[in-house]
Amino acid sequence: MDEVKISTGFMKSLIAKAVRKVIKDKIGITVDITLNDIYVSHDDKGAHVRLNAAADMSQSEFAKITATIMD
């Protein structure tokens, strides 16, 4: 099993930017994401990604998320 911990600020900011774009494109919600830790492990069964993240958004964006979940 191979494991990688992504800890540089540059890489975490690139990944956070990609995650923000996917959320905006797929759900239509603008959210600011900060990635604290990223761990990736890979073996014959596949890859496992573990994130420690924080997200900030407006009340209206949060209401959109909860409405999406409730549908």
PyMOL Python script that loads the backbone (N, CA, C, O; Angstrom):
from pymol import cmd

cmd.read_pdbstr("""\
ATOM      1  N   MET A   1       0.853  -1.173   0.000  1.00  0.00           N
ATOM      2  CA  MET A   1       0.000   0.000   0.000  1.00  0.00           C
ATOM      3  C   MET A   1       0.895   1.231   0.000  1.00  0.00           C
ATOM      4  O   MET A   1       1.821   1.338   0.804  1.00  0.00           O
ATOM      5  N   ASP A   2       0.614   2.146  -0.897  1.00  0.00           N
ATOM      6  CA  ASP A   2       1.320   3.417  -0.968  1.00  0.00           C
ATOM      7  C   ASP A   2       0.477   4.490  -0.292  1.00  0.00           C
ATOM      8  O   ASP A   2      -0.744   4.512  -0.440  1.00  0.00           O
ATOM      9  N   GLU A   3       1.130   5.377   0.448  1.00  0.00           N
ATOM     10  CA  GLU A   3       0.433   6.472   1.107  1.00  0.00           C
ATOM     11  C   GLU A   3       1.156   7.780   0.816  1.00  0.00           C
ATOM     12  O   GLU A   3       2.385   7.836   0.770  1.00  0.00           O
ATOM     13  N   VAL A   4       0.366   8.824   0.621  1.00  0.00           N
ATOM     14  CA  VAL A   4       0.902  10.159   0.366  1.00  0.00           C
ATOM     15  C   VAL A   4       0.168  11.134   1.263  1.00  0.00           C
ATOM     16  O   VAL A   4      -1.057  11.087   1.373  1.00  0.00           O
ATOM     17  N   LYS A   5       0.917  12.018   1.905  1.00  0.00           N
ATOM     18  CA  LYS A   5       0.324  13.116   2.651  1.00  0.00           C
ATOM     19  C   LYS A   5       0.685  14.389   1.905  1.00  0.00           C
ATOM     20  O   LYS A   5       1.862  14.685   1.695  1.00  0.00           O
ATOM     21  N   ILE A   6      -0.331  15.140   1.505  1.00  0.00           N
ATOM     22  CA  ILE A   6      -0.101  16.397   0.804  1.00  0.00           C
ATOM     23  C   ILE A   6      -0.143  17.506   1.847  1.00  0.00           C
ATOM     24  O   ILE A   6      -1.181  17.760   2.457  1.00  0.00           O
ATOM     25  N   SER A   7       0.997  18.163   2.046  1.00  0.00           N
ATOM     26  CA  SER A   7       1.069  19.146   3.120  1.00  0.00           C
ATOM     27  C   SER A   7       1.520  20.529   2.673  1.00  0.00           C
ATOM     28  O   SER A   7       1.470  21.468   3.467  1.00  0.00           O
ATOM     29  N   THR A   8       1.962  20.684   1.422  1.00  0.00           N
ATOM     30  CA  THR A   8       2.403  22.008   0.997  1.00  0.00           C
ATOM     31  C   THR A   8       1.197  22.902   0.729  1.00  0.00           C
ATOM     32  O   THR A   8       0.181  22.458   0.194  1.00  0.00           O
ATOM     33  N   GLY A   9       1.329  24.136   1.103  1.00  0.00           N
ATOM     34  CA  GLY A   9       0.250  25.092   0.903  1.00  0.00           C
ATOM     35  C   GLY A   9      -0.126  25.257  -0.560  1.00  0.00           C
ATOM     36  O   GLY A   9      -1.300  25.427  -0.890  1.00  0.00           O
ATOM     37  N   PHE A  10       0.868  25.208  -1.434  1.00  0.00           N
ATOM     38  CA  PHE A  10       0.620  25.361  -2.870  1.00  0.00           C
ATOM     39  C   PHE A  10      -0.273  24.243  -3.391  1.00  0.00           C
ATOM     40  O   PHE A  10      -1.262  24.510  -4.074  1.00  0.00           O
ATOM     41  N   MET A  11       0.059  23.009  -3.081  1.00  0.00           N
ATOM     42  CA  MET A  11      -0.739  21.869  -3.565  1.00  0.00           C
ATOM     43  C   MET A  11      -2.135  21.878  -2.943  1.00  0.00           C
ATOM     44  O   MET A  11      -3.122  21.610  -3.629  1.00  0.00           O
ATOM     45  N   LYS A  12      -2.220  22.185  -1.647  1.00  0.00           N
ATOM     46  CA  LYS A  12      -3.532  22.224  -1.003  1.00  0.00           C
ATOM     47  C   LYS A  12      -4.409  23.318  -1.617  1.00  0.00           C
ATOM     48  O   LYS A  12      -5.616  23.130  -1.770  1.00  0.00           O
ATOM     49  N   SER A  13      -3.808  24.460  -1.968  1.00  0.00           N
ATOM     50  CA  SER A  13      -4.607  25.530  -2.567  1.00  0.00           C
ATOM     51  C   SER A  13      -5.068  25.149  -3.971  1.00  0.00           C
ATOM     52  O   SER A  13      -6.182  25.496  -4.363  1.00  0.00           O
ATOM     53  N   LEU A  14      -4.234  24.444  -4.737  1.00  0.00           N
ATOM     54  CA  LEU A  14      -4.659  23.977  -6.066  1.00  0.00           C
ATOM     55  C   LEU A  14      -5.817  22.993  -5.965  1.00  0.00           C
ATOM     56  O   LEU A  14      -6.778  23.078  -6.730  1.00  0.00           O
ATOM     57  N   ILE A  15      -5.727  22.073  -5.036  1.00  0.00           N
ATOM     58  CA  ILE A  15      -6.792  21.073  -4.865  1.00  0.00           C
ATOM     59  C   ILE A  15      -8.071  21.747  -4.376  1.00  0.00           C
ATOM     60  O   ILE A  15      -9.163  21.414  -4.837  1.00  0.00           O
ATOM     61  N   ALA A  16      -7.941  22.697  -3.442  1.00  0.00           N
ATOM     62  CA  ALA A  16      -9.114  23.418  -2.938  1.00  0.00           C
ATOM     63  C   ALA A  16      -9.793  24.190  -4.065  1.00  0.00           C
ATOM     64  O   ALA A  16     -11.021  24.241  -4.131  1.00  0.00           O
ATOM     65  N   LYS A  17      -9.003  24.788  -4.948  1.00  0.00           N
ATOM     66  CA  LYS A  17      -9.567  25.517  -6.089  1.00  0.00           C
ATOM     67  C   LYS A  17     -10.349  24.573  -6.999  1.00  0.00           C
ATOM     68  O   LYS A  17     -11.433  24.917  -7.470  1.00  0.00           O
ATOM     69  N   ALA A  18      -9.804  23.387  -7.246  1.00  0.00           N
ATOM     70  CA  ALA A  18     -10.501  22.406  -8.076  1.00  0.00           C
ATOM     71  C   ALA A  18     -11.802  21.959  -7.417  1.00  0.00           C
ATOM     72  O   ALA A  18     -12.822  21.833  -8.094  1.00  0.00           O
ATOM     73  N   VAL A  19     -11.782  21.720  -6.111  1.00  0.00           N
ATOM     74  CA  VAL A  19     -12.989  21.303  -5.384  1.00  0.00           C
ATOM     75  C   VAL A  19     -14.044  22.404  -5.438  1.00  0.00           C
ATOM     76  O   VAL A  19     -15.221  22.119  -5.660  1.00  0.00           O
ATOM     77  N   ARG A  20     -13.633  23.675  -5.235  1.00  0.00           N
ATOM     78  CA  ARG A  20     -14.576  24.796  -5.333  1.00  0.00           C
ATOM     79  C   ARG A  20     -15.234  24.841  -6.709  1.00  0.00           C
ATOM     80  O   ARG A  20     -16.440  25.064  -6.813  1.00  0.00           O
ATOM     81  N   LYS A  21     -14.450  24.629  -7.764  1.00  0.00           N
ATOM     82  CA  LYS A  21     -14.981  24.667  -9.130  1.00  0.00           C
ATOM     83  C   LYS A  21     -15.985  23.536  -9.361  1.00  0.00           C
ATOM     84  O   LYS A  21     -17.032  23.755  -9.971  1.00  0.00           O
ATOM     85  N   VAL A  22     -15.676  22.342  -8.884  1.00  0.00           N
ATOM     86  CA  VAL A  22     -16.596  21.213  -9.052  1.00  0.00           C
ATOM     87  C   VAL A  22     -17.900  21.478  -8.318  1.00  0.00           C
ATOM     88  O   VAL A  22     -18.978  21.223  -8.854  1.00  0.00           O
ATOM     89  N   ILE A  23     -17.811  21.991  -7.090  1.00  0.00           N
ATOM     90  CA  ILE A  23     -19.034  22.290  -6.324  1.00  0.00           C
ATOM     91  C   ILE A  23     -19.853  23.349  -7.041  1.00  0.00           C
ATOM     92  O   ILE A  23     -21.076  23.234  -7.127  1.00  0.00           O
ATOM     93  N   LYS A  24     -19.195  24.377  -7.555  1.00  0.00           N
ATOM     94  CA  LYS A  24     -19.907  25.442  -8.273  1.00  0.00           C
ATOM     95  C   LYS A  24     -20.569  24.900  -9.537  1.00  0.00           C
ATOM     96  O   LYS A  24     -21.723  25.223  -9.818  1.00  0.00           O
ATOM     97  N   ASP A  25     -19.842  24.072 -10.306  1.00  0.00           N
ATOM     98  CA  ASP A  25     -20.381  23.536 -11.556  1.00  0.00           C
ATOM     99  C   ASP A  25     -21.495  22.515 -11.332  1.00  0.00           C
ATOM    100  O   ASP A  25     -22.489  22.516 -12.057  1.00  0.00           O
ATOM    101  N   LYS A  26     -21.336  21.648 -10.340  1.00  0.00           N
ATOM    102  CA  LYS A  26     -22.297  20.555 -10.127  1.00  0.00           C
ATOM    103  C   LYS A  26     -23.516  20.977  -9.319  1.00  0.00           C
ATOM    104  O   LYS A  26     -24.635  20.557  -9.616  1.00  0.00           O
ATOM    105  N   ILE A  27     -23.305  21.811  -8.292  1.00  0.00           N
ATOM    106  CA  ILE A  27     -24.396  22.147  -7.380  1.00  0.00           C
ATOM    107  C   ILE A  27     -24.848  23.601  -7.552  1.00  0.00           C
ATOM    108  O   ILE A  27     -25.980  23.946  -7.213  1.00  0.00           O
ATOM    109  N   GLY A  28     -23.965  24.446  -8.076  1.00  0.00           N
ATOM    110  CA  GLY A  28     -24.312  25.852  -8.259  1.00  0.00           C
ATOM    111  C   GLY A  28     -24.155  26.678  -7.005  1.00  0.00           C
ATOM    112  O   GLY A  28     -24.817  27.704  -6.851  1.00  0.00           O
ATOM    113  N   ILE A  29     -23.293  26.249  -6.110  1.00  0.00           N
ATOM    114  CA  ILE A  29     -23.096  26.932  -4.838  1.00  0.00           C
ATOM    115  C   ILE A  29     -21.664  27.438  -4.758  1.00  0.00           C
ATOM    116  O   ILE A  29     -20.717  26.706  -5.045  1.00  0.00           O
ATOM    117  N   THR A  30     -21.515  28.709  -4.361  1.00  0.00           N
ATOM    118  CA  THR A  30     -20.198  29.289  -4.173  1.00  0.00           C
ATOM    119  C   THR A  30     -19.779  29.076  -2.727  1.00  0.00           C
ATOM    120  O   THR A  30     -20.461  29.513  -1.800  1.00  0.00           O
ATOM    121  N   VAL A  31     -18.658  28.407  -2.545  1.00  0.00           N
ATOM    122  CA  VAL A  31     -18.188  28.082  -1.205  1.00  0.00           C
ATOM    123  C   VAL A  31     -16.674  28.282  -1.164  1.00  0.00           C
ATOM    124  O   VAL A  31     -15.975  27.992  -2.135  1.00  0.00           O
ATOM    125  N   ASP A  32     -16.175  28.778  -0.036  1.00  0.00           N
ATOM    126  CA  ASP A  32     -14.731  28.940   0.147  1.00  0.00           C
ATOM    127  C   ASP A  32     -14.235  27.755   0.962  1.00  0.00           C
ATOM    128  O   ASP A  32     -14.689  27.537   2.085  1.00  0.00           O
ATOM    129  N   ILE A  33     -13.309  26.992   0.402  1.00  0.00           N
ATOM    130  CA  ILE A  33     -12.829  25.772   1.046  1.00  0.00           C
ATOM    131  C   ILE A  33     -11.372  25.931   1.433  1.00  0.00           C
ATOM    132  O   ILE A  33     -10.556  26.408   0.644  1.00  0.00           O
ATOM    133  N   THR A  34     -11.051  25.529   2.656  1.00  0.00           N
ATOM    134  CA  THR A  34      -9.676  25.471   3.133  1.00  0.00           C
ATOM    135  C   THR A  34      -9.372  24.016   3.445  1.00  0.00           C
ATOM    136  O   THR A  34     -10.058  23.400   4.261  1.00  0.00           O
ATOM    137  N   LEU A  35      -8.351  23.462   2.803  1.00  0.00           N
ATOM    138  CA  LEU A  35      -7.941  22.082   3.065  1.00  0.00           C
ATOM    139  C   LEU A  35      -6.809  22.096   4.081  1.00  0.00           C
ATOM    140  O   LEU A  35      -5.772  22.720   3.857  1.00  0.00           O
ATOM    141  N   ASN A  36      -7.011  21.410   5.191  1.00  0.00           N
ATOM    142  CA  ASN A  36      -5.997  21.345   6.237  1.00  0.00           C
ATOM    143  C   ASN A  36      -5.044  20.179   6.018  1.00  0.00           C
ATOM    144  O   ASN A  36      -3.828  20.366   6.037  1.00  0.00           O
ATOM    145  N   ASP A  37      -5.569  18.998   5.815  1.00  0.00           N
ATOM    146  CA  ASP A  37      -4.759  17.803   5.581  1.00  0.00           C
ATOM    147  C   ASP A  37      -5.377  16.985   4.462  1.00  0.00           C
ATOM    148  O   ASP A  37      -6.600  16.905   4.338  1.00  0.00           O
ATOM    149  N   ILE A  38      -4.528  16.383   3.653  1.00  0.00           N
ATOM    150  CA  ILE A  38      -4.975  15.489   2.590  1.00  0.00           C
ATOM    151  C   ILE A  38      -4.093  14.250   2.631  1.00  0.00           C
ATOM    152  O   ILE A  38      -2.868  14.341   2.539  1.00  0.00           O
ATOM    153  N   TYR A  39      -4.729  13.097   2.771  1.00  0.00           N
ATOM    154  CA  TYR A  39      -4.016  11.814   2.763  1.00  0.00           C
ATOM    155  C   TYR A  39      -4.585  10.962   1.627  1.00  0.00           C
ATOM    156  O   TYR A  39      -5.802  10.870   1.465  1.00  0.00           O
ATOM    157  N   VAL A  40      -3.722  10.355   0.862  1.00  0.00           N
ATOM    158  CA  VAL A  40      -4.148   9.470  -0.213  1.00  0.00           C
ATOM    159  C   VAL A  40      -3.431   8.143  -0.030  1.00  0.00           C
ATOM    160  O   VAL A  40      -2.206   8.109   0.086  1.00  0.00           O
ATOM    161  N   SER A  41      -4.187   7.045  -0.005  1.00  0.00           N
ATOM    162  CA  SER A  41      -3.576   5.714   0.033  1.00  0.00           C
ATOM    163  C   SER A  41      -4.082   4.945  -1.183  1.00  0.00           C
ATOM    164  O   SER A  41      -5.212   5.130  -1.636  1.00  0.00           O
ATOM    165  N   HIS A  42      -3.222   4.087  -1.692  1.00  0.00           N
ATOM    166  CA  HIS A  42      -3.538   3.360  -2.916  1.00  0.00           C
ATOM    167  C   HIS A  42      -3.041   1.929  -2.785  1.00  0.00           C
ATOM    168  O   HIS A  42      -1.911   1.687  -2.360  1.00  0.00           O
ATOM    169  N   ASP A  43      -3.903   0.977  -3.157  1.00  0.00           N
ATOM    170  CA  ASP A  43      -3.503  -0.434  -3.199  1.00  0.00           C
ATOM    171  C   ASP A  43      -4.208  -1.099  -4.379  1.00  0.00           C
ATOM    172  O   ASP A  43      -4.768  -0.414  -5.235  1.00  0.00           O
ATOM    173  N   ASP A  44      -4.184  -2.407  -4.424  1.00  0.00           N
ATOM    174  CA  ASP A  44      -4.793  -3.131  -5.545  1.00  0.00           C
ATOM    175  C   ASP A  44      -6.308  -2.937  -5.631  1.00  0.00           C
ATOM    176  O   ASP A  44      -6.893  -3.079  -6.705  1.00  0.00           O
ATOM    177  N   LYS A  45      -6.942  -2.613  -4.504  1.00  0.00           N
ATOM    178  CA  LYS A  45      -8.390  -2.430  -4.478  1.00  0.00           C
ATOM    179  C   LYS A  45      -8.821  -1.062  -4.978  1.00  0.00           C
ATOM    180  O   LYS A  45      -9.974  -0.883  -5.374  1.00  0.00           O
ATOM    181  N   GLY A  46      -7.907  -0.088  -4.967  1.00  0.00           N
ATOM    182  CA  GLY A  46      -8.247   1.258  -5.419  1.00  0.00           C
ATOM    183  C   GLY A  46      -7.584   2.313  -4.562  1.00  0.00           C
ATOM    184  O   GLY A  46      -6.644   2.034  -3.818  1.00  0.00           O
ATOM    185  N   ALA A  47      -8.083   3.517  -4.676  1.00  0.00           N
ATOM    186  CA  ALA A  47      -7.528   4.649  -3.944  1.00  0.00           C
ATOM    187  C   ALA A  47      -8.512   5.109  -2.870  1.00  0.00           C
ATOM    188  O   ALA A  47      -9.728   5.011  -3.034  1.00  0.00           O
ATOM    189  N   HIS A  48      -7.963   5.605  -1.781  1.00  0.00           N
ATOM    190  CA  HIS A  48      -8.759   6.143  -0.679  1.00  0.00           C
ATOM    191  C   HIS A  48      -8.210   7.531  -0.372  1.00  0.00           C
ATOM    192  O   HIS A  48      -7.014   7.693  -0.133  1.00  0.00           O
ATOM    193  N   VAL A  49      -9.092   8.535  -0.378  1.00  0.00           N
ATOM    194  CA  VAL A  49      -8.685   9.909  -0.109  1.00  0.00           C
ATOM    195  C   VAL A  49      -9.360  10.354   1.183  1.00  0.00           C
ATOM    196  O   VAL A  49     -10.570  10.201   1.350  1.00  0.00           O
ATOM    197  N   ARG A  50      -8.569  10.901   2.084  1.00  0.00           N
ATOM    198  CA  ARG A  50      -9.104  11.421   3.352  1.00  0.00           C
ATOM    199  C   ARG A  50      -8.764  12.903   3.432  1.00  0.00           C
ATOM    200  O   ARG A  50      -7.603  13.293   3.303  1.00  0.00           O
ATOM    201  N   LEU A  51      -9.785  13.720   3.646  1.00  0.00           N
ATOM    202  CA  LEU A  51      -9.619  15.168   3.711  1.00  0.00           C
ATOM    203  C   LEU A  51     -10.010  15.700   5.072  1.00  0.00           C
ATOM    204  O   LEU A  51     -10.959  15.216   5.689  1.00  0.00           O
ATOM    205  N   ASN A  52      -9.281  16.693   5.537  1.00  0.00           N
ATOM    206  CA  ASN A  52      -9.679  17.494   6.676  1.00  0.00           C
ATOM    207  C   ASN A  52      -9.853  18.893   6.111  1.00  0.00           C
ATOM    208  O   ASN A  52      -8.875  19.548   5.751  1.00  0.00           O
ATOM    209  N   ALA A  53     -11.094  19.351   6.033  1.00  0.00           N
ATOM    210  CA  ALA A  53     -11.376  20.605   5.335  1.00  0.00           C
ATOM    211  C   ALA A  53     -12.361  21.464   6.125  1.00  0.00           C
ATOM    212  O   ALA A  53     -13.107  20.977   6.975  1.00  0.00           O
ATOM    213  N   ALA A  54     -12.334  22.752   5.813  1.00  0.00           N
ATOM    214  CA  ALA A  54     -13.302  23.699   6.356  1.00  0.00           C
ATOM    215  C   ALA A  54     -13.938  24.438   5.188  1.00  0.00           C
ATOM    216  O   ALA A  54     -13.269  24.718   4.193  1.00  0.00           O
ATOM    217  N   ALA A  55     -15.215  24.754   5.299  1.00  0.00           N
ATOM    218  CA  ALA A  55     -15.921  25.466   4.231  1.00  0.00           C
ATOM    219  C   ALA A  55     -16.679  26.646   4.810  1.00  0.00           C
ATOM    220  O   ALA A  55     -17.341  26.532   5.842  1.00  0.00           O
ATOM    221  N   ASP A  56     -16.572  27.775   4.135  1.00  0.00           N
ATOM    222  CA  ASP A  56     -17.311  28.985   4.516  1.00  0.00           C
ATOM    223  C   ASP A  56     -18.222  29.380   3.366  1.00  0.00           C
ATOM    224  O   ASP A  56     -17.829  29.345   2.200  1.00  0.00           O
ATOM    225  N   MET A  57     -19.461  29.761   3.720  1.00  0.00           N
ATOM    226  CA  MET A  57     -20.434  30.167   2.707  1.00  0.00           C
ATOM    227  C   MET A  57     -21.463  31.077   3.353  1.00  0.00           C
ATOM    228  O   MET A  57     -21.535  31.183   4.577  1.00  0.00           O
ATOM    229  N   SER A  58     -22.248  31.723   2.527  1.00  0.00           N
ATOM    230  CA  SER A  58     -23.300  32.600   3.028  1.00  0.00           C
ATOM    231  C   SER A  58     -24.482  31.765   3.530  1.00  0.00           C
ATOM    232  O   SER A  58     -24.583  30.569   3.257  1.00  0.00           O
ATOM    233  N   GLN A  59     -25.359  32.424   4.262  1.00  0.00           N
ATOM    234  CA  GLN A  59     -26.571  31.756   4.766  1.00  0.00           C
ATOM    235  C   GLN A  59     -27.428  31.256   3.612  1.00  0.00           C
ATOM    236  O   GLN A  59     -27.999  30.168   3.686  1.00  0.00           O
ATOM    237  N   SER A  60     -27.519  32.047   2.545  1.00  0.00           N
ATOM    238  CA  SER A  60     -28.366  31.634   1.421  1.00  0.00           C
ATOM    239  C   SER A  60     -27.781  30.415   0.710  1.00  0.00           C
ATOM    240  O   SER A  60     -28.527  29.541   0.269  1.00  0.00           O
ATOM    241  N   GLU A  61     -26.447  30.349   0.593  1.00  0.00           N
ATOM    242  CA  GLU A  61     -25.815  29.184  -0.021  1.00  0.00           C
ATOM    243  C   GLU A  61     -26.013  27.951   0.862  1.00  0.00           C
ATOM    244  O   GLU A  61     -26.247  26.855   0.354  1.00  0.00           O
ATOM    245  N   PHE A  62     -25.920  28.125   2.170  1.00  0.00           N
ATOM    246  CA  PHE A  62     -26.160  27.011   3.095  1.00  0.00           C
ATOM    247  C   PHE A  62     -27.602  26.517   2.976  1.00  0.00           C
ATOM    248  O   PHE A  62     -27.858  25.315   3.032  1.00  0.00           O
ATOM    249  N   ALA A  63     -28.542  27.454   2.810  1.00  0.00           N
ATOM    250  CA  ALA A  63     -29.949  27.076   2.635  1.00  0.00           C
ATOM    251  C   ALA A  63     -30.129  26.263   1.352  1.00  0.00           C
ATOM    252  O   ALA A  63     -30.918  25.318   1.325  1.00  0.00           O
ATOM    253  N   LYS A  64     -29.393  26.629   0.275  1.00  0.00           N
ATOM    254  CA  LYS A  64     -29.462  25.857  -0.971  1.00  0.00           C
ATOM    255  C   LYS A  64     -28.967  24.427  -0.757  1.00  0.00           C
ATOM    256  O   LYS A  64     -29.552  23.473  -1.270  1.00  0.00           O
ATOM    257  N   ILE A  65     -27.878  24.292   0.008  1.00  0.00           N
ATOM    258  CA  ILE A  65     -27.338  22.953   0.275  1.00  0.00           C
ATOM    259  C   ILE A  65     -28.341  22.107   1.037  1.00  0.00           C
ATOM    260  O   ILE A  65     -28.598  20.959   0.673  1.00  0.00           O
ATOM    261  N   THR A  66     -28.904  22.668   2.084  1.00  0.00           N
ATOM    262  CA  THR A  66     -29.863  21.892   2.880  1.00  0.00           C
ATOM    263  C   THR A  66     -31.119  21.572   2.066  1.00  0.00           C
ATOM    264  O   THR A  66     -31.697  20.499   2.236  1.00  0.00           O
ATOM    265  N   ALA A  67     -31.549  22.471   1.192  1.00  0.00           N
ATOM    266  CA  ALA A  67     -32.703  22.182   0.351  1.00  0.00           C
ATOM    267  C   ALA A  67     -32.379  21.056  -0.632  1.00  0.00           C
ATOM    268  O   ALA A  67     -33.227  20.208  -0.911  1.00  0.00           O
ATOM    269  N   THR A  68     -31.147  21.051  -1.156  1.00  0.00           N
ATOM    270  CA  THR A  68     -30.733  19.997  -2.068  1.00  0.00           C
ATOM    271  C   THR A  68     -30.719  18.654  -1.362  1.00  0.00           C
ATOM    272  O   THR A  68     -31.137  17.646  -1.933  1.00  0.00           O
ATOM    273  N   ILE A  69     -30.245  18.632  -0.133  1.00  0.00           N
ATOM    274  CA  ILE A  69     -30.172  17.397   0.642  1.00  0.00           C
ATOM    275  C   ILE A  69     -31.575  16.871   0.953  1.00  0.00           C
ATOM    276  O   ILE A  69     -31.807  15.662   0.923  1.00  0.00           O
ATOM    277  N   MET A  70     -32.498  17.767   1.247  1.00  0.00           N
ATOM    278  CA  MET A  70     -33.846  17.363   1.651  1.00  0.00           C
ATOM    279  C   MET A  70     -34.684  16.869   0.480  1.00  0.00           C
ATOM    280  O   MET A  70     -35.686  16.188   0.698  1.00  0.00           O
ATOM    281  N   ASP A  71     -34.308  17.191  -0.757  1.00  0.00           N
ATOM    282  CA  ASP A  71     -35.097  16.755  -1.922  1.00  0.00           C
ATOM    283  C   ASP A  71     -34.940  15.290  -2.192  1.00  0.00           C
ATOM    284  O   ASP A  71     -35.536  14.768  -3.135  1.00  0.00           O
TER     285      ASP A  71
END
""", "prot")
cmd.dss("prot")
cmd.show_as("cartoon", "prot")
cmd.util.cbc("prot")
cmd.orient("prot")
